[in-house]
Amino acid sequence: MSNDTTKMLLGIDDEHLIIEEGQVGDDGVIRLVGSLNYTPKACRNCGIINDHQIIGYGWRKTTIRFAKTLGSTVILCLNRRNFHCKACHTNFLAQTNAVPKHCTISNTTRKQCLEKLTEPVSLKHIADELSTSDSFVGRQLLRAERDFQTNWHYLPKVLLMDEVKSTKSATDAMSFEFMDAETHELIDLLPFRTIYQLQKYFQHYDQAARENVKIIVTDMNYTYPKLVGQIFPNAIVVIDPFHLVNALNRAFNKTRVRLMKTLATSSREYHALKRYWKLLLTPENHLNYEAFRKWTNFPYPATATDVVDALLDIDPELKQTYNVMNRLRETIKNRDWPNYNQVFHHLEGCSEEMLATLQTLATHHDEIGNTFTHHYTNGPLEGSNNKIKVIKRTGFGYRNFFRFRLRVLFAFRVHTKRALITK
């Protein structure tokens, strides 16, 4: 293989570096031999222009490690020209852009390390692929901290807020996260979620930046709406529709389980309620009312609608709770605010579990009203939570929240990272 082809495969563009030969050792390592020689324009120490003032002063052997090629580690044994300056009587070594000064790991390996840090894999896995140590990969990650400095002068108009389980060093092992609703860019991940600490954190932002926030999208957590007013004076709170529907589903499920406990475990009704809980949570207008089939615990062919009707006939309280749940879910889906309020006037015979949930919804009446007039949801942020959990799982957990935050921000490409991080 020619010198130019080998340099192209290794990502070397230094014209002064020449690869002379190479071979594969018994250990499977590809060892190349090369030389680096040129005429320096000036002295690196005193800066004198080279007018026969700088002479060659022997050679020095160095090594450069590259990432694996075809599954094999590549090591370049490079003979570098050593120079002597007659003016200042100092020596200096020939340098190349293939590797940083005083380092042995190549720049191409460092670039590949930065790219692989965006993937949800462990540092050990990256180190194995690059034929480096996991401590080197960790150092590259820590040096990237300078690229993720918080911009205290800007906040987007719509903020998505949520919490995610992170490290034990975080408060209650939970972290606060917020995202730009328009660009879906994760802004930051914080190791706390209490109202006092969040207020202290957001007060670091300029007043103009905080006044720019118009909408905060969150769940029914009592903490985050308290940020409106003092911290975000021009913002309103929008409750994520998913959490509204989820609260109604949980209330109905609790009612179903309580009813099951009053039935004999050997009864057909008990087994049917336990088996077809997903069918009971299916929206009423999505049930199939045409196709007849055989259902377990039912002695006759029936449609999905017939099965649900039979289950609801077991208890009138369960039926009324089911009707309230479906009416509210339908109004949320259609963003029908008048009918949503109308449902709260017809709750006779509803279960205690559902009434408790409706009481919670009533305390967030104004925020839920904003949900019906704005189409923002926490969907993008909930999706990012899954990726954050994957990063945590593939790394086999993180003890240090600082490193965990850097890894998450790196994976989400929050800011434009520098192409190369040198020593």
N, C-alpha and C positions, 0 to 999 in steps of 0.2 A: 504494500500500500504506500502511495506517495506521501511525501511530507505534507503537501497542501491538503490532501484528503483527510489525513489523520488529524490535522489541526482543525479542519472544518467539523469533524465529528466531535471533537472535544470542546469546540466553541472558542478556539484560540485565534485571535486576529492580529497578533504581534508579528510583524514581518521579520523582526530580528531573531525570533525564536525558531530554531530549526530542530526538527525531530529526525534523528539519524537512524535509529533502529529500535526494535522492540521484540519481546518474546513473552510467552505465557509460562509462568513458573509452575512447579509441581503443586503449589497451594492454590492454583487457579487465578492468581493475580497477574494482570497484564502490566509488565514493567517496560516503560519506554525510556530511551536515552536521548537527551537533546542537549543543545548548547545555546547560550544567549550571549551575543557579543555585538557591540556597536560603538560608534565614536561619540562620546558625550559632548554636548555643546557647551556645557559650563560645569563648574564644580558644584556639587550639592552643598558643600559647607560654606565656602567663601564666596561663591557666585562668580568667580573669575571666568571670562570667556576662554574657551579652549583654543589656544594658539600654540599647540605643542606643549602646553603646560601640564596636560593630563596624559598619563601614559598607562599602558596595561601593566598590571601588577599581579599576574598569576590568575588562577581560577579557584572557584569555590563550589563544592558540590552541595546542592540543595534538592529537596523533594517537593513535589506538588501532587496532592491527592485530588482525583476527579470522582464524580459520581459513577455508579456502576454502569457499564456498557455491556449489553447482552448478558447481564447477570454476573459480570466479573468486575472486581475492583481494578481501577486504573491508577497507576502511580508513575509519574514522570520524574525520572532522575535527571535533573537539569544542572549542567555545568555553566556557571555564571562567571563572566569576566569580572575580575576585581581591578579597580582603578586607583591610581595614586596621583594626588595633586601636588605638584612641586611648589606651588605658592604657599599653601597652608600646611603642607606635609601631613595630610590626612588621606585615609583610604575610604572608598565607598564602593558598593556592589551594584552591578547592573540590575535594573528593575524592569519588570514586565507588567502589563495590565492583565495578565492571566491570573495573578494572585496578588492579594494585598501585601504591603511591606511587612516583613517579619512574620509572615503567616505561611502555612503549608496547604491549607484548603483553598481550592481554586474559587475564583469569582463565579464561574458557571454553577458550581455546586451551591454556593450561597444563594444565587438567584433561584435555583430549583428548590432550595429549602424554603424560601419565602413563598413560593407558589404552593408547595405542598402543605404549608401551615394553614392554608385556607380550607383544606379538606378535613372532614371530621374523622381523623385517624389519630392514633397515639404518637407521641414524640419518638418512642422507641421504633415504631414502624417506619417513620420518616428517616430516622437514623440508619436503619437497616437498608432502606432503598438507596440512600446516598452514600453508604459506606463511611459513615461518620459516627460519632458518639451522640447519645441522647442529650448529654450536657451541652454539646455544641449547638444542637437544635434549640435547647432551652435558652442559651445565651442569645441566639438570633431573635428569639421571640421577645426576650426582655429588652433588647435594644430597639425593638419596634415601638416601645412605649412612647417615644418622642413623636411618633406619627399619629398618635391618637389623643392629642391634647384637646381638651374641651373648648369649644368656641363659646365664650361667655357673652357674646354680643348678638346671638341669633337663636331664635326658637321658631319652629314652624307654626302655622295658624291652627293646625289640628294635631293634637297629641293623642297617641294611643298609649294607655298605661295598663300595666299588669304586673304580676309577680311570678317568679319561677324559683323552684328549689335549686340551690347552688351548692355552696360549701358550708362546712360546719362553722367556719370562722365568721360567716355572715349572721346577722341578727335573726334568731329563730331558724337558721339555715335557709332562709328565704331572701331573695334579692328582688329589688325593684327595677323594672325595665320600662323604657318608653321609646316610642318610635314615631317617625313622621308619617302621618296617614296618607299623604299624597305620594311621596317617593318610596315609601316602605323601607326607609333607611333606619336601622337601629341606632339611636342616638347615644345611649349609654346604658350601662348595667351597674347598679349600686348595691353595696353590701347591707343595706338597711331598708326598712319600709315604714318606720314610724312617722307620724305626722310631724313631730318636732324636727327630726333629722331631715325629712324631705323639705320642710320649709327653710331650714338652714342652708340646704344644698341649693335650692332654686333661687335663694336670695343672692347668690353669687352672680346670677345673670343680670344684665343691665335691665333697668326699668322698661326701656323701650322694647327689649326682647320679650319680657314677660307680658307686656301689654299687647304684643302682637298675637298672642295665643287667644283664639276665639272659641275653640271647642276642645273639650277633654272627653275622650271615649274610654270608659272603664266598666268594670263589673259593679255589683252592688256592695263593694267594699266601703265601709264607713269612712275610711281614711282619706282616700283621694279626692272626694268632693269637697273636703275642707280646704283644699288648696285654692279653690275659687274664692275670690274676694281679696284677701290680703296679698296673695302671691300672684294670681292671675286675675286682675280686676275686670277684664273685659271678656272672660271666658264663661261658657255654660257647660254643664255636664250632660253627656249623652250615655245612657246605659246600653251596653251591648245587647242586642236582641237575643243572641244565643243564650246568655245567662238567664234571661227572663223565661225562655222556653224550658231551659234545663231545670229551673226552680219549680216550674209547674209539673214537669215530669217526675221529679223527685218526690213532690208532695203526693202525687197519685200513686207512685210506687209504694210509699210508706203506708198509704191507705190499703192498698191491695195486700201487703204483707200482714198488716194487722188483722184484716179479715181472714186471711188464711190461717192464722194462729187460733182462730175461734172454731175452725172446722176440724173434723177428724182427719188425721194424716192419711188414712186409708180410703177416704171418700174420693169420688170422681171429681167433685167440684174443687177439692184441694189440689189435686194433680193438674187439673185443667188450668187453674189460676197460676200455678207455678210454671207450667210449660209454655203458656201463650202470653207471657208478659210483654214480649215485643209487639205482638199483634194488638194488644191494648194501647200501646204507645204510638201505634201508627195513626197518622191523621185520618179522621173519619172519612173524608172524601177520597182517600187513597186506597180504601179497602175494596177488594174485588167482590162484587155482588152478583156475578154471572156464572163463574166457573165453580161447579160442584166437585168436591173431592172428599176422600176419607180422611178424617181427623182423629188422632189418638184421643181417647177418653170420650169420644162421641160415637154412638152406635149407628149413626146414619150419615150419608153424604150431606155436606153442607158447604155453603160459601163462607168466605172470611167474615162477611157481615153477619151471617147467622151465628157464627162462633162467638163473635164479640157480643152480640145481643144476648146469647145464652149465658155468657159469663157475667154480664151486667145485671141480668135478672136474678142473680144469686142474692144480691143485696141492694136495696134502693139507695143507700148512702153512696155505695161505689158508683152507681149509675149517675147520680147527680154530680159527683165529683168528676166523673168522666166527661159529662156534658160541659161543665164549667171549664175544664182544662181545654177541651177542643174549641170552645167558643173564644177563649182568650188567645189561644195559639193562632186561630184564624184571623183575629183582628190584628195581631202583631204581624202576621205575614202580609196582610193587605194594608197595613198601616191605617187602620180604621179607628181613629181616636174616639169618636162619639160612641160607637158600639163597644169599645173597650171599657169605657166608663159605665155604660149601661149594664154590663155583666155584673158589676159590683152591687147592683140593686136586686139581684135575683140569686141569692146564695143560700136559700132555705134548703135544709137537708144535706148540706155539704159537709165533708169530713173535717175534723179538727186540724189535721195536717194541712189540708188545703187552705183552711181559714187562716192558719198561722202564716202560710206563704203569702196569701193575699194581703195580710196585714203588713208584711214586709214590703210588698209592692206598693202599698198605699203610702208608706213613709217616703218612698222615692217617686211620688206621683209627678212632680215637676220634671225630674230628670227623665222619667219614662216618656213624658209628653214630648221632650226634645228628641227622643228616639224615633217618634212617629213622624217628625218633620225633617230629620236629617238621615242620610243614608250611609253614615259611617259606622263601621263595625270593627271589632278587635280581631277579625279573622287573620290579617297579616301577622299580627303580633302573636296570636296563638300558634300560627304555623312556625314562627321563629322559635317558639318555646320547644317544639319538637326537635329542631336542629340543635338547640342548646343542650337538651338532654342527651342527644346522640354524642355530642362532643364530650360531655361529662362521662358518658358510659364507655366510650372508646378509649378515653384517657384513664379508665379505671378509677375515676374520682380525682378530685383536686383538694389538697389541703389548704393551699394558699389562694385566697380570693383574687389577689392581684394578678397572678398568672392565669387564673381561670378567666378573668375579665379580658385580659389581653388576647387570649386564645379565641374567645367569642367574637371580639371586635375584629380580629384578624380574619376569622372565617366569614364574617358578614361584610368584609371590605367596607368598613364604615367610611374611611377616608382613603384618598389616593396614597398608597404606600410608596416609599422610595424604592427604586429599582434595585438598589444595592446597598447593603448595610455592611460596612467594612469594620475592621477591628478598631 
